[in-house]
Amino acid sequence: MMHFTRGKVIAILSICLFGLLACLPNFLSQPTLNSFPSFLPQSKIALGLDLRGGAHVLAAMDVEELRRDWFEKLREQVRAALRKEAVQFSLSNSPVGIVVKLTKPEDMDKATKALRPIAQPIADAALTGSSVLDVDVRREGTDTIVLAPTNAGIQSRITQALGSAVEIVRNRCDPGGNKEMVVQRQGTDRLLLQAPGIENVKELEPCFDVAKLTFHLLHPTMGVEEARGRIPAGY
């Protein structure tokens, strides 16, 4: 037969009593809990989606919009790089990328050298220890350069955008991390949100609001009010 000292008995009973007090709020209504003294436990166990029910949302990323934004950034990079080298050119979009048409074919070498740094290396998950470029810069003919985003480049940007979206949605919907929400990537271009206790999916719409911050440099010879009405050609 086991014997316990008085101190051990008191400690065991105290732990059991504390456990009962910690579980008690789960069996009481919120008004009753509000009437309890502040030093008593009042937090309830957060039930998950399987026990409590709730909303299940699967959101898809607009890959085409992502591609358009990237193309626009590439155009700005091309303009800046060629203007710095005083190369005359015209730009157009094609299904594969940005097409640069040189006014003077003799500028081909200088233009190609200026545009090469736009392509950035990215890790290729399929090839351990290797990297590929996110943009393919190639010559076509004697006066044309094409900048074509690669599949690896597109996938890299989708992965980065989804990673950011997961953090943003989690911070918006569950900033304290105590609502037992599931926010994670699903597949290659989707985001999964599971929210226990939410019956109306519209309550989650603010979590997916899109915000975009852009910066626009003024022409060095113009003020803000003047730029709003008339923008110099090429800017």
Phi, psi and chi 1 to 4 in degrees:
 res  aa     phi    psi   chi1   chi2   chi3   chi4
   1 MET       -  132.8 -176.8  175.1 -179.5      -
   2 MET   -84.1  143.3  -61.4 -178.1   64.1      -
   3 HIS  -123.1  135.7  -63.9  -81.8      -      -
   4 PHE  -117.5  143.9  -65.4   96.0      -      -
   5 THR   -71.7  162.9   63.4      -      -      -
   6 ARG   -59.5  -37.3 -176.9 -176.8  -62.4  -87.3
   7 GLY   -64.1  -42.2      -      -      -      -
   8 LYS   -65.4  -40.1  -72.3 -175.8  178.3 -178.8
   9 VAL   -61.0  -44.7  172.4      -      -      -
  10 ILE   -63.7  -40.6  -66.0  175.0      -      -
  11 ALA   -64.4  -43.7      -      -      -      -
  12 ILE   -64.4  -44.6  -67.2  172.1      -      -
  13 LEU   -64.7  -36.8  -67.9  176.6      -      -
  14 SER   -65.0  -42.1  -61.1      -      -      -
  15 ILE   -65.0  -42.3  -66.7  173.2      -      -
  16 CYS   -63.3  -41.1  -66.9      -      -      -
  17 LEU   -64.9  -41.9  178.9   60.1      -      -
  18 PHE   -63.7  -39.6  178.9   78.8      -      -
  19 GLY   -62.5  -41.4      -      -      -      -
  20 LEU   -65.1  -40.8  -69.2  173.5      -      -
  21 LEU   -65.3  -37.0  -70.9  175.4      -      -
  22 ALA   -68.3  -32.6      -      -      -      -
  23 CYS   -83.7  -22.5  -65.0      -      -      -
  24 LEU   -56.7  -40.8 -174.5   60.3      -      -
  25 PRO   -57.7  -24.4  -25.9   35.1      -      -
  26 ASN   -70.7  -15.5  -63.6  -75.5      -      -
  27 PHE  -107.0    3.9  -56.5   96.9      -      -
  28 LEU  -119.0  155.2  -59.0  176.6      -      -
  29 SER   -77.1  162.5   62.5      -      -      -
  30 GLN   -64.0  -41.9 -167.6   60.1   44.6      -
  31 PRO   -58.5  -38.3  -25.7   35.2      -      -
  32 THR   -65.7  -40.7  -56.9      -      -      -
  33 LEU   -64.6  -36.3  -71.2  176.5      -      -
  34 ASN   -64.2  -23.7  -66.4  -23.3      -      -
  35 SER   -84.1   -8.3   64.1      -      -      -
  36 PHE   -73.2  152.3  -82.6   19.4      -      -
  37 PRO   -59.6  150.6  -21.8   32.5      -      -
  38 SER   -66.2  -22.8   58.3      -      -      -
  39 PHE   -80.6   -8.9   61.3   85.4      -      -
  40 LEU   -88.7  148.2  -69.6  177.3      -      -
  41 PRO   -60.6  135.9  -21.4   32.2      -      -
  42 GLN  -130.4    1.2  -62.5 -175.6   13.4      -
  43 SER   -84.2  138.0  -60.2      -      -      -
  44 LYS   -98.4  155.7  -65.9 -174.8  177.4 -178.0
  45 ILE   -70.2  129.8  -64.0  175.9      -      -
  46 ALA   -77.4  113.9      -      -      -      -
  47 LEU   -79.5  142.0  -60.3  178.3      -      -
  48 GLY   -80.5 -179.6      -      -      -      -
  49 LEU   -64.1  -31.7 -166.0   67.5      -      -
  50 ASP   -71.8  -28.4   53.2  -17.1      -      -
  51 LEU   -96.8  -32.8  -62.2  176.3      -      -
  52 ARG  -104.8  -21.4 -170.8  179.3  177.4 -173.4
  53 GLY    78.9  169.7      -      -      -      -
  54 GLY   160.9 -154.2      -      -      -      -
  55 ALA  -105.8  143.5      -      -      -      -
  56 HIS  -126.1  112.7  179.3  106.0      -      -
  57 VAL  -121.6  131.7  179.1      -      -      -
  58 LEU  -120.2  111.4 -171.6   62.0      -      -
  59 ALA  -105.9  137.7      -      -      -      -
  60 ALA  -103.2  138.8      -      -      -      -
  61 MET   -77.2  141.4  172.9  171.7  -70.5      -
  62 ASP   -81.8   90.5 -169.1  -19.1      -      -
  63 VAL   -65.0  -35.7  177.1      -      -      -
  64 GLU   -64.9  -39.1  -74.2  -54.4  -46.0      -
  65 GLU   -65.5  -39.3 -178.5  178.7   -2.0      -
  66 LEU   -60.3  -42.5 -177.4   69.1      -      -
  67 ARG   -64.5  -42.8 -174.3 -170.3  -64.7  -91.3
  68 ARG   -63.0  -42.1  -72.4 -166.9  -62.5  -90.3
  69 ASP   -62.3  -40.7  -71.6  -15.8      -      -
  70 TRP   -65.6  -42.9 -171.6   15.8      -      -
  71 PHE   -59.1  -40.9  -86.5   33.5      -      -
  72 GLU   -65.2  -39.1 -172.6   59.0   35.0      -
  73 LYS   -66.7  -37.7  -69.2  177.6 -177.7  178.1
  74 LEU   -63.2  -40.6  -76.9  177.3      -      -
  75 ARG   -60.6  -43.1  -70.6  174.4   65.7   91.5
  76 GLU   -65.4  -39.1  -66.1  -57.5  -39.3      -
  77 GLN   -65.2  -39.8  -70.5  178.2  -70.2      -
  78 VAL   -64.0  -46.7  169.0      -      -      -
  79 ARG   -58.1  -47.5  -71.4 -167.3 -175.5   99.9
  80 ALA   -63.5  -41.8      -      -      -      -
  81 ALA   -67.2  -41.9      -      -      -      -
  82 LEU   -78.0  -33.3  -65.3 -177.2      -      -
  83 ARG   -65.1  -36.7  -77.3  173.8 -178.0  161.0
  84 LYS   -61.8  -32.2 -175.3  176.8 -179.6  179.8
  85 GLU   -94.0    5.0  -61.5  -63.4  -30.4      -
  86 ALA    58.8   41.0      -      -      -      -
  87 VAL   -98.4  130.5  174.4      -      -      -
  88 GLN   -87.0  136.4  -62.3  180.0    5.1      -
  89 PHE  -160.9  172.1   62.7   95.5      -      -
  90 SER  -136.5  149.9   62.8      -      -      -
  91 LEU  -117.6  148.1  -67.7  179.9      -      -
  92 SER  -152.2  158.1   62.2      -      -      -
  93 ASN   -98.3  145.4  -73.4  -12.0      -      -
  94 SER  -129.9  168.0   75.1      -      -      -
  95 PRO   -57.9  -22.3  -25.8   35.3      -      -
  96 VAL  -100.3  -18.0  -63.3      -      -      -
  97 GLY   166.3 -149.3      -      -      -      -
  98 ILE  -100.9  129.7  -51.5  -62.0      -      -
  99 VAL  -106.5  123.0  178.5      -      -      -
 100 VAL  -106.5  119.0 -178.3      -      -      -
 101 LYS  -106.1  116.4 -170.3   77.4  169.9  179.1
 102 LEU   -83.5  137.1  -58.7  177.8      -      -
 103 THR   -70.2  -37.1  -56.1      -      -      -
 104 LYS  -117.3  112.4  -59.9  177.2  179.9  179.1
 105 PRO   -57.8  -26.3  -25.4   35.1      -      -
 106 GLU   -68.1  -11.3   57.1  -92.4   26.6      -
 107 ASP   -87.1    5.9  -71.9  -24.1      -      -
 108 MET   -57.4  -49.1  174.2   64.0   80.1      -
 109 ASP   -62.9  -44.4  -70.1  -20.9      -      -
 110 LYS   -65.0  -40.6 -177.6  165.9   59.5  172.4
 111 ALA   -67.5  -42.8      -      -      -      -
 112 THR   -61.8  -43.2  -56.8      -      -      -
 113 LYS   -62.8  -36.1 -176.3  178.0  179.1 -179.7
 114 ALA   -72.9  -29.9      -      -      -      -
 115 LEU   -90.9  -20.0  -64.1  177.8      -      -
 116 ARG   -55.2  -43.5  -68.7  -73.1 -175.3 -165.6
 117 PRO   -63.6  -14.0  -23.6   34.9      -      -
 118 ILE   -64.5  -33.8  -68.1  178.0      -      -
 119 ALA   -73.9  123.8      -      -      -      -
 120 GLN  -111.9  140.4  -63.0  -64.4  -45.2      -
 121 PRO   -73.5  142.1   26.7  -33.6      -      -
 122 ILE  -133.0  153.2   57.0  175.7      -      -
 123 ALA   -69.2  137.0      -      -      -      -
 124 ASP  -103.9  111.2 -171.3   -6.8      -      -
 125 ALA   -63.7  -25.5      -      -      -      -
 126 ALA   -78.9  -19.5      -      -      -      -
 127 LEU  -123.6  103.3  -59.6  174.6      -      -
 128 THR   -62.7  130.0  -55.4      -      -      -
 129 GLY    78.9    5.3      -      -      -      -
 130 SER  -116.3  170.4   65.8      -      -      -
 131 SER  -141.9  156.5   63.1      -      -      -
 132 VAL  -129.6  167.0  -64.4      -      -      -
 133 LEU   -89.9  147.2  -63.4  178.2      -      -
 134 ASP   -81.1  -17.3   61.3  -11.4      -      -
 135 VAL  -134.6  135.4  177.1      -      -      -
 136 ASP   -98.2  114.0  179.8   24.0      -      -
 137 VAL  -101.1  114.3 -178.8      -      -      -
 138 ARG  -138.1  152.1   63.1  175.7 -178.2  -92.4
 139 ARG   -87.5  146.3  -61.1 -177.0 -179.5 -169.7
 140 GLU  -136.2  109.1  -69.2 -170.1   -2.0      -
 141 GLY    76.6 -156.8      -      -      -      -
 142 THR   -99.2   -9.5   59.4      -      -      -
 143 ASP  -139.3   15.2   60.3   -6.9      -      -
 144 THR  -129.8  135.2  -57.1      -      -      -
 145 ILE  -125.2  132.9  -58.6  174.3      -      -
 146 VAL  -114.8  130.1  176.4      -      -      -
 147 LEU  -107.8  106.6  -70.7   85.4      -      -
 148 ALA  -111.7  115.2      -      -      -      -
 149 PRO   -59.7  135.4  -25.0   34.8      -      -
 150 THR   -85.4  162.8   62.2      -      -      -
 151 ASN   -60.9  -38.7  -70.4  -28.1      -      -
 152 ALA   -63.6  -37.2      -      -      -      -
 153 GLY   -65.6  -42.9      -      -      -      -
 154 ILE   -62.6  -47.3  -68.9  -71.1      -      -
 155 GLN   -63.3  -36.4  -69.6  -57.2  -41.5      -
 156 SER   -63.1  -41.8  175.3      -      -      -
 157 ARG   -71.1  -35.2  -85.3  160.1  176.1   74.7
 158 ILE   -63.3  -43.6  -68.7  175.5      -      -
 159 THR   -62.4  -43.8  -61.2      -      -      -
 160 GLN   -64.4  -43.4  -66.8  175.3    7.5      -
 161 ALA   -65.4  -40.4      -      -      -      -
 162 LEU   -66.3  -40.2  -87.5  178.3      -      -
 163 GLY   -59.7  -42.9      -      -      -      -
 164 SER   -66.4  -40.4  -60.9      -      -      -
 165 ALA   -63.9  -39.2      -      -      -      -
 166 VAL   -60.0  -45.2  166.5      -      -      -
 167 GLU   -67.4  -40.2  -67.2  -57.8  -41.2      -
 168 ILE   -65.4  -47.4  -69.1  171.5      -      -
 169 VAL   -63.7  -41.0  171.1      -      -      -
 170 ARG   -63.2  -42.7 -179.2 -179.7  -70.7  115.3
 171 ASN   -68.4  -31.0  -69.3  -25.4      -      -
 172 ARG   -76.2  -45.1  -74.1  178.1  178.1  176.4
 173 CYS   -86.8  -32.9  -65.2      -      -      -
 174 ASP  -141.7   65.6 -169.7   13.7      -      -
 175 PRO   -63.3  -30.5   22.9  -33.2      -      -
 176 GLY   -87.3  -13.0      -      -      -      -
 177 GLY    71.6   21.2      -      -      -      -
 178 ASN  -114.3   12.8   56.0    1.8      -      -
 179 LYS  -101.4    3.9  -64.1 -178.0  179.7  179.4
 180 GLU    57.7   32.9  -62.9  -63.6  -32.4      -
 181 MET   -80.4  147.8  -73.0 -170.9  174.9      -
 182 VAL  -108.3  118.5  174.5      -      -      -
 183 VAL  -128.8  113.3 -175.5      -      -      -
 184 GLN  -155.4  163.0   62.3 -173.5   22.4      -
 185 ARG   -74.5  141.2  177.2  175.7  175.3  173.1
 186 GLN  -128.3  113.6 -174.2   86.0   -0.8      -
 187 GLY    72.3 -151.1      -      -      -      -
 188 THR   -92.1  -24.1   57.6      -      -      -
 189 ASP  -144.5   28.1   60.4   -8.4      -      -
 190 ARG  -130.5  156.7  -62.5 -171.8  177.9 -171.0
 191 LEU  -125.3  130.2 -175.9  149.2      -      -
 192 LEU  -104.8  130.6  172.6   65.9      -      -
 193 LEU  -127.8  121.1  170.9   60.5      -      -
 194 GLN  -117.9  121.0  -65.8  179.0  -28.0      -
 195 ALA  -122.7  104.8      -      -      -      -
 196 PRO   -64.0  142.4  -19.7   32.2      -      -
 197 GLY    82.5   -3.3      -      -      -      -
 198 ILE   -96.3  119.1  -59.4  -64.7      -      -
 199 GLU   -95.1  -31.5  -63.3 -178.5   -1.3      -
 200 ASN  -106.2  117.1 -171.3   -7.0      -      -
 201 VAL   -62.6  -25.5  178.0      -      -      -
 202 LYS   -61.4  -23.2  -70.4 -173.2  176.8  -64.5
 203 GLU   -64.3  -21.4  -63.6 -179.3   30.0      -
 204 LEU   -94.0   -6.3  -60.3  175.5      -      -
 205 GLU   -58.5  -39.6  -72.0 -177.3   -4.6      -
 206 PRO   -60.0  -22.9  -25.9   36.1      -      -
 207 CYS   -66.4  -23.0  -62.9      -      -      -
 208 PHE  -107.2   11.9  -65.1   94.4      -      -
 209 ASP   -59.9  137.8  -73.7  -16.6      -      -
 210 VAL   -95.8  128.2  177.7      -      -      -
 211 ALA  -124.4  135.3      -      -      -      -
 212 LYS  -134.3  128.4 -175.9 -179.1  -64.1 -175.9
 213 LEU  -109.8  125.3  177.8   64.5      -      -
 214 THR  -126.7  153.0   60.0      -      -      -
 215 PHE  -119.5  135.5  -65.6   88.7      -      -
 216 HIS  -129.3  118.2  -56.7  -88.3      -      -
 217 LEU   -80.5  139.5  -62.8  179.5      -      -
 218 LEU   -78.0  153.0  -73.8  173.7      -      -
 219 HIS   -64.8  138.2 -171.8  -84.5      -      -
 220 PRO   -60.6  -19.5   17.8  -30.1      -      -
 221 THR  -102.4    7.4   64.3      -      -      -
 222 MET  -124.2  151.4  -56.9 -177.5   71.9      -
 223 GLY   -93.4  175.8      -      -      -      -
 224 VAL   -62.4  -50.3  175.9      -      -      -
 225 GLU   -63.9  -39.0  -65.0  -59.3  -33.6      -
 226 GLU   -66.5  -38.7 -171.7  178.5    7.2      -
 227 ALA   -67.6  -28.3      -      -      -      -
 228 ARG   -67.6  -27.3  -74.3  175.3  176.6  169.6
 229 GLY   -97.7  -31.4      -      -      -      -
 230 ARG  -146.3  122.5  178.4  179.5   61.9   84.8
 231 ILE  -110.1  129.6  -59.3  175.5      -      -
 232 PRO   -58.1  148.9  -21.7   32.0      -      -
 233 ALA   -59.8  134.9      -      -      -      -
 234 GLY    89.5   -0.6      -      -      -      -
 235 TYR  -120.9      -  -72.9   82.8      -      -
